[in-house]
């Protein structure tokens, strides 16, 4: 695990409002990372994460609580609201949240203090005026999905059915059509919940697709007109995998297909297939070759990096570069576009080099494990090293000390056994390979002697080989003279034969 990954994990657990002991326990149990309390506090300080420092602006916290009170949060107390504030990145005390709730929602606080439910009045105009639909998903992990419908005036149960899924609208629509056929009556209106909720992240994705003219292929093109499910879990099926394309190439999409779920290929997701209609042009002689750019270096991004990057972009030097880039004219040619993209990339790279830090390169010369060092030995070695960290923290604990040396003895014993077993297997193979396969026989001998001979690569270039064989086919000076004399003698002989033929006639 890298340092950046560990920083992200610790920041996530901290934002969830977990205690320090809980964070240490989760790191040791789930991620196999052992940290002390002092190390955790030092890392949190380096990340700029504090519980009692750098409190958020009270006005921003009040606005956040005010927006939450418009939703279902009006039914919760200050403890739940404090956790919600921490999960959204606000650093605030419970006392401040309690005071703000008393100011913004005094009636809700008074109701919660009395510990009484808030009853509401409900009126209906008559039978079959409104039917209410709802589903019960508590038994969904066991494959039991309950769906029901009731008339609001007479409280007559229209249907109460059990199916395999409540996420498919066609199943609920089938229940509705069967009820209409059986009762021969149609309700004035139907009321149900909103179904799948769109969270803030989903709204951001939809807004991004609309602003950038991107279209989602699921349930839109040939092959998936009904929007098949892409994810199957014990809790039900849903659509969580999408294929998004630009609006310009939407007409070039031939088909889109959601393959059937195969448990051996994925844990819960289905494979998505699509096909595009495209033209392939062979580059001509006058085409400009595409210049490949080097990969941009990595940078360390922290909470303060955005402000530093913006301040660097506001400097006079970079502002001159930006002004020069804005004043330049970009033509619809490959060269002009490449130059413009190179200039824009240089501006961002210059700002990043001046404001951001780069990770240090770690030169690790890792040696490959021996062939007899299998997975069981690797696991035993990992357990020994992890428990060694605990033993270094508590060196005077007799239980930890005895267990550590027990693991060490077991690891050494297993290591010797694996090595002995590996050599014994090689010796058993040598008995039958001396005459049948001599090459494999000597390879096994080298492995027993632990010789690592690297094969020498041929350093001769292909052009050198071609020129060499071309020279071999060419004639030297003496061979040219000899070949010329042979040609002259052949011509004289042919002329002699012609003269003899004429004399005979």
C-alpha positions in Angstrom: 0.0 0.0 0.0 1.4 3.4 -1.0 1.5 6.5 1.2 -1.2 8.2 -0.9 -3.6 5.3 -0.6 -3.0 5.2 3.2 -3.7 9.0 3.4 -7.0 8.6 1.5 -8.1 5.7 3.7 -7.3 7.6 6.9 -9.0 10.8 5.6 -12.1 8.8 4.7 -12.4 7.2 8.2 -11.8 10.6 9.8 -14.5 12.2 7.7 -17.0 9.5 8.8 -16.6 10.7 12.4 -14.8 7.6 13.7 -12.8 7.7 16.9 -9.0 7.3 16.8 -9.2 3.8 18.4 -11.8 2.8 15.7 -9.5 4.0 12.9 -6.5 2.1 14.3 -8.6 -1.0 14.6 -10.0 -0.8 11.0 -6.6 -0.2 9.6 -5.2 -3.3 11.3 -8.2 -5.5 10.6 -9.1 -4.6 7.0 -5.9 -3.1 5.5 -3.2 -5.0 7.6 -1.6 -1.7 8.6 -0.5 -1.3 12.2 -0.2 2.3 13.5 0.2 3.6 17.0 -2.0 6.4 18.4 0.9 8.8 18.3 1.6 8.0 14.6 -2.0 8.4 13.7 -2.2 11.8 15.3 1.0 12.9 13.6 -0.4 11.8 10.2 -3.7 13.5 10.7 -1.8 16.7 11.6 0.3 16.5 8.5 -3.0 16.0 6.4 -4.5 19.1 8.1 -7.3 17.2 9.8 -8.2 18.3 13.3 -11.2 17.8 15.6 -10.8 21.0 17.7 -9.0 23.3 15.3 -9.8 25.1 12.0 -13.6 25.1 12.7 -15.8 25.8 9.7 -17.6 29.0 9.2 -20.8 29.1 11.4 -22.8 30.7 8.5 -21.9 27.9 6.1 -22.8 25.3 8.7 -26.1 27.1 9.3 -26.9 27.2 5.6 -26.1 23.4 5.3 -28.4 22.6 8.2 -31.1 24.8 6.8 -31.0 22.9 3.5 -31.0 19.6 5.3 -34.1 20.6 7.3 -36.0 20.9 4.0 -35.5 17.1 3.5 -36.1 14.2 5.8 -33.4 15.5 8.2 -36.1 17.5 10.0 -37.0 14.3 11.8 -33.5 13.8 13.3 -31.8 15.3 16.3 -28.5 17.2 16.7 -26.3 14.1 17.1 -27.4 12.8 13.7 -27.1 16.2 12.2 -23.6 16.5 13.6 -22.6 13.3 11.9 -24.1 14.6 8.7 -22.0 17.7 8.9 -18.8 15.7 9.5 -19.5 13.5 6.5 -19.9 16.6 4.3 -16.5 18.1 5.3 -17.6 20.5 8.1 -15.6 20.7 11.3 -18.1 21.8 14.0 -18.8 20.9 17.6 -22.0 19.1 18.7 -22.8 22.1 21.0 -22.9 24.4 18.0 -25.1 22.1 16.0 -27.5 21.9 18.9 -27.7 25.7 19.2 -28.2 26.1 15.4 -31.0 23.5 15.4 -32.7 25.3 18.3 -32.7 28.5 16.2 -33.6 27.1 12.8 -36.1 24.4 13.9 -37.6 25.3 17.3 -40.8 23.4 16.7 -39.0 20.2 15.7 -36.8 20.4 18.8 -39.9 20.8 21.0 -41.5 17.8 19.4 -38.4 15.7 19.9 -38.1 16.8 23.5 -41.7 15.6 24.2 -40.9 12.3 22.4 -44.2 12.3 20.6 -45.1 11.5 17.0 -46.4 14.2 14.8 -49.8 13.1 13.5 -51.2 14.3 10.2 -54.7 14.5 8.9 -55.7 12.5 5.8 -58.9 12.8 3.7 -60.2 10.8 0.8 -63.0 11.5 -1.7 -64.4 8.0 -2.1 -63.7 4.4 -3.2 -61.2 3.8 -6.1 -60.2 7.4 -6.0 -56.5 6.7 -5.1 -54.7 3.4 -4.9 -51.5 3.3 -2.9 -48.6 1.1 -4.0 -45.5 0.2 -2.0 -42.9 -2.6 -1.7 -41.4 -4.3 1.3 -37.7 -5.0 0.8 -36.6 -6.3 4.2 -36.8 -9.9 3.0 -35.0 -9.2 -0.3 -31.7 -10.8 0.8 -33.7 -14.1 1.0 -35.2 -13.8 -2.4 -38.7 -12.6 -1.2 -39.9 -9.3 -2.5 -43.4 -8.2 -1.4 -45.5 -5.7 -3.3 -48.9 -4.5 -2.3 -51.7 -2.1 -3.2 -54.6 -0.8 -1.1 -57.5 1.5 -1.6 -57.2 4.6 0.6 -60.9 5.1 1.3 -62.2 1.5 2.0 -58.7 0.1 3.0 -59.5 -2.8 0.7 -56.3 -4.7 -0.3 -56.2 -4.7 -4.1 -53.3 -7.1 -4.2 -50.5 -8.5 -2.1 -48.0 -10.4 -4.2 -44.6 -11.9 -3.7 -42.0 -11.8 -6.5 -38.3 -12.3 -7.2 -37.6 -8.5 -7.7 -39.2 -5.2 -7.0 -36.7 -3.2 -9.1 -38.2 -4.3 -12.4 -41.2 -2.0 -13.3 -42.7 -4.6 -15.6 -43.4 -6.9 -12.7 -45.4 -4.2 -10.8 -47.1 -3.2 -14.0 -48.2 -6.9 -14.4 -49.7 -6.9 -11.0 -51.6 -3.7 -11.8 -53.0 -5.0 -15.1 -54.1 -8.3 -13.5 -56.0 -6.3 -10.8 -57.8 -4.2 -13.4 -58.8 -7.3 -15.3 -60.1 -9.0 -12.2 -61.9 -6.1 -10.6 -63.0 -4.4 -13.8 -62.5 -1.0 -12.3 -59.9 1.7 -12.9 -58.7 4.1 -10.1 -58.8 7.8 -10.6 -55.1 8.1 -9.6 -52.2 6.0 -8.2 -49.8 7.1 -5.5 -46.4 5.6 -4.7 -43.0 6.6 -3.7 -40.4 8.1 -6.1 -38.7 4.7 -6.5 -34.9 4.9 -7.0 -33.6 8.1 -5.6 -31.1 10.2 -7.5 -28.4 11.3 -5.1 -26.2 14.4 -5.5 -23.5 12.5 -7.4 -26.1 11.2 -9.8 -27.4 14.7 -10.4 -23.9 15.9 -11.1 -23.3 13.1 -13.6 -26.6 13.9 -15.4 -25.8 17.7 -15.5 -22.3 16.9 -16.8 -23.7 14.7 -19.6 -26.2 17.4 -20.6 -23.6 20.2 -20.6 -21.1 18.3 -22.6 -23.6 16.7 -25.0 -22.9 13.2 -23.9 -25.5 10.5 -24.2 -25.9 7.2 -22.3 -26.5 4.1 -24.5 -28.3 2.0 -21.8 -31.9 1.6 -22.9 -31.6 3.8 -25.9 -30.1 1.9 -28.9 -30.8 -1.4 -30.6 -30.0 -4.4 -28.4 -31.0 -2.8 -25.1 -34.3 -1.1 -25.7 -35.8 -2.1 -22.3 -32.7 -1.2 -20.2 -31.5 -4.5 -18.9 -29.9 -4.8 -15.4 -26.1 -4.7 -15.3 -25.5 -5.6 -11.7 -26.8 -8.6 -9.7 -26.4 -8.8 -5.9 -28.1 -10.7 -3.1 -30.1 -7.6 -2.4 -31.5 -7.4 -5.9 -30.6 -6.2 -9.5 -30.0 -2.7 -10.7 -28.3 -0.6 -13.5 -25.0 0.7 -12.3 -22.7 0.3 -15.4 -23.2 2.7 -18.3 -21.6 3.4 -21.7 -21.6 7.1 -22.5 -20.7 8.5 -26.0 -20.6 11.9 -27.6 -23.8 13.1 -29.3 -21.9 13.4 -32.6 -21.1 9.7 -32.8 -24.5 8.5 -31.4 -25.7 7.8 -34.9 -22.7 5.6 -35.6 -23.5 3.2 -32.8 -24.7 0.0 -34.4 -25.9 -1.9 -31.3 -25.5 -2.1 -27.5 -25.9 -5.3 -25.5 -25.8 -6.3 -21.9 -24.5 -9.8 -21.7 -25.9 -12.3 -19.3 -24.3 -12.5 -15.8 -21.5 -15.0 -15.5 -20.3 -15.5 -11.8 -17.0 -16.8 -12.9 -16.0 -13.6 -14.7 -17.3 -11.0 -12.2 -18.6 -10.8 -8.7 -21.8 -9.0 -9.6 -21.4 -7.1 -12.9 -22.3 -8.0 -16.5 -20.2 -7.5 -19.6 -21.2 -4.6 -21.8 -20.8 -4.9 -25.6 -21.2 -2.2 -28.3 -20.2 -1.7 -31.9 -19.3 1.5 -33.7 -19.3 2.2 -37.5 -16.0 3.8 -38.3 -13.7 4.5 -41.4 -10.1 3.5 -41.4 -7.8 5.6 -43.7 -4.4 4.4 -44.7 -1.9 7.3 -44.1 -0.4 8.7 -47.3 3.0 10.1 -48.1 1.9 13.7 -47.6 0.2 13.1 -44.2 1.8 14.7 -41.2 3.1 12.2 -38.7 1.5 12.4 -35.2 4.0 13.5 -32.6 3.6 11.6 -29.3 4.0 13.5 -26.1 5.7 12.3 -23.0 3.6 11.4 -20.0 3.1 14.2 -17.4 4.9 13.7 -14.1 3.1 12.8 -10.9 2.3 15.4 -8.3 1.2 15.3 -4.7 -2.3 16.8 -4.3 -3.4 18.0 -0.9 -6.2 20.2 0.4 -4.0 23.3 0.0 -2.9 22.4 -3.5 -5.9 24.0 -5.3 -5.2 27.4 -3.7 -1.5 27.3 -4.4 -2.1 26.2 -8.0 -4.6 29.1 -8.6 -2.2 31.6 -7.0 0.6 30.4 -9.3 -1.7 30.7 -12.4 -2.3 34.3 -11.3 1.4 35.3 -11.4 2.6 37.8 -14.0 4.7 35.3 -15.9 2.0 32.7 -16.4 -0.6 35.4 -17.1 1.6 36.6 -20.0 1.6 33.0 -21.3 -2.1 32.7 -21.0 -2.7 36.1 -22.7 -0.4 35.0 -25.5 -2.3 31.8 -25.9 -5.7 33.5 -26.0 -4.5 36.0 -28.6 -3.1 33.3 -30.9 -5.2 32.0 -33.8 -5.8 28.2 -34.0 -6.4 26.8 -37.5 -8.2 23.5 -38.2 -5.0 21.7 -39.1 -3.0 19.0 -37.3 0.0 21.1 -36.8 -1.9 24.1 -35.4 -3.9 21.9 -33.0 -0.7 20.1 -31.8 1.1 23.4 -31.2 -1.9 24.9 -29.3 -2.3 21.8 -27.1 1.5 21.8 -26.4 1.4 25.5 -25.3 -1.6 24.9 -23.1 0.0 21.8 -21.5 3.2 23.7 -20.9 1.2 26.4 -19.0 -0.3 23.9 -16.7 2.9 22.0 -16.2 4.8 25.2 -15.4 2.2 26.1 -12.7 2.3 22.6 -11.3 6.1 22.6 -11.1 6.1 25.9 -9.2 3.3 25.1 -6.8 3.0 21.3 -6.3 5.4 18.8 -4.9 6.4 15.6 -6.6 6.8 12.2 -5.0 10.3 11.0 -4.4 11.5 8.0 -6.5 12.0 4.9 -4.6 14.8 2.7 -5.8 13.9 -0.7 -4.7 16.0 -3.6 -5.8 13.6 -6.4 -5.2 14.9 -9.9 -5.6 12.8 -12.6 -7.1 11.7 -15.4 -4.8 13.1 -18.9 -5.4 10.9 -21.4 -7.2 10.3 -23.3 -4.0 9.2 -20.2 -2.2 5.4 -20.7 -2.7 2.3 -18.9 -1.5 2.2 -20.7 1.9 5.8 -19.5 2.7 4.9 -16.0 1.6 1.9 -16.0 3.9 3.9 -17.3 6.8 6.6 -14.7 6.2 3.9 -11.9 6.1 2.4 -13.1 9.3 5.8 -13.2 11.0 6.6 -9.6 9.9 3.3 -8.3 11.0 3.5 -9.9 14.4 7.1 -8.6 14.6 5.7 -5.1 14.5 3.5 -5.9 17.5 6.4 -7.5 19.3 8.5 -4.4 18.8 5.8 -2.3 20.5 5.5 -4.7 23.5 8.9 -6.4 23.8 8.4 -7.3 27.5 5.1 -9.0 27.1 5.8 -12.8 27.6 2.7 -14.0 25.7 3.6 -11.8 22.6 7.3 -12.8 22.8 6.5 -16.6 23.0 4.1 -16.3 20.1 6.5 -14.4 18.0 9.3 -17.0 18.4 6.8 -19.7 17.8 5.9 -18.2 14.4 9.6 -17.8 13.7 10.3 -21.5 14.4 7.4 -22.5 12.3 8.5 -20.3 9.4 12.1 -21.7 9.5 10.9 -25.2 9.6 8.5 -24.7 6.7 11.2 -23.0 4.7 13.6 -25.9 5.1 10.9 -28.4 4.3 9.9 -26.7 1.1 13.5 -26.4 -0.1 14.2 -30.1 0.7 11.0 -31.1 -1.1 11.9 -29.0 -4.1 15.4 -30.6 -4.5 14.0 -34.0 -4.0 11.5 -33.5 -6.9 14.4 -32.4 -9.2 16.4 -35.4 -8.3 13.5 -37.7 -9.0 13.1 -36.1 -12.5 16.8 -36.6 -13.3 16.5 -40.4 -13.2 14.4 -40.6 -16.3 15.7 -37.6 -18.3 19.3 -38.5 -18.8 18.6 -40.4 -22.0 15.1 -39.2 -23.0 15.6 -35.4 -22.8 19.3 -34.4 -22.4 18.5 -30.6 -22.7 16.0 -30.7 -19.9 18.4 -32.9 -17.9 21.2 -30.3 -17.9 18.7 -27.5 -17.1 17.8 -29.4 -14.0 21.4 -29.9 -13.2 22.0 -26.1 -13.4 19.0 -25.5 -11.2 20.4 -27.8 -8.6 23.7 -26.0 -8.7 21.8 -22.7 -8.6 23.4 -21.3 -11.8 21.8 -18.2 -13.3 23.2 -17.9 -16.8 21.7 -15.1 -18.8 21.4 -15.8 -22.4 23.3 -13.4 -24.6 21.2 -11.5 -27.0 22.2 -11.1 -30.6 23.4 -7.5 -31.0 23.5 -7.6 -34.9 21.1 -5.2 -36.4 18.8 -6.4 -39.3 20.3 -3.8 -41.7 23.8 -5.2 -41.1 22.6 -8.8 -41.8 20.9 -7.6 -45.1 24.0 -5.8 -46.3 26.2 -8.7 -45.4 24.2 -11.2 -47.5 24.0 -8.7 -50.4 27.8 -8.4 -50.5 28.0 -12.2 -50.5 25.9 -12.3 -53.7 28.1 -9.7 -55.4 31.2 -10.7 -57.5 34.7 -9.6 -56.6 37.3 -8.2 -59.1 39.0 -11.4 -60.2 35.7 -13.2 -60.3 34.3 -10.5 -62.7 37.3 -10.9 -65.1 37.0 -14.7 -65.0 33.2 -14.4 -65.7 33.9 -12.1 -68.6 36.5 -14.4 -70.2 34.0 -17.3 -69.9 31.3 -15.2 -71.7 33.8 -14.5 -74.5 34.8 -18.1 -74.9 31.1 -19.1 -75.0 30.4 -16.6 -77.7 33.4 -17.9 -79.8 32.1 -21.4 -79.4 28.7 -20.5 -80.5 30.1 -18.8 -83.6 32.2 -21.8 -84.4 29.1 -24.0 -84.3 27.3 -21.7 -86.7 30.3 -21.8 -89.1 30.4 -25.6 -89.0 26.6 -25.7 -89.7 27.0 -23.5 -92.8 29.9 -25.6 -94.2 27.9 -28.8 -93.8 25.0 -27.4 -95.9 
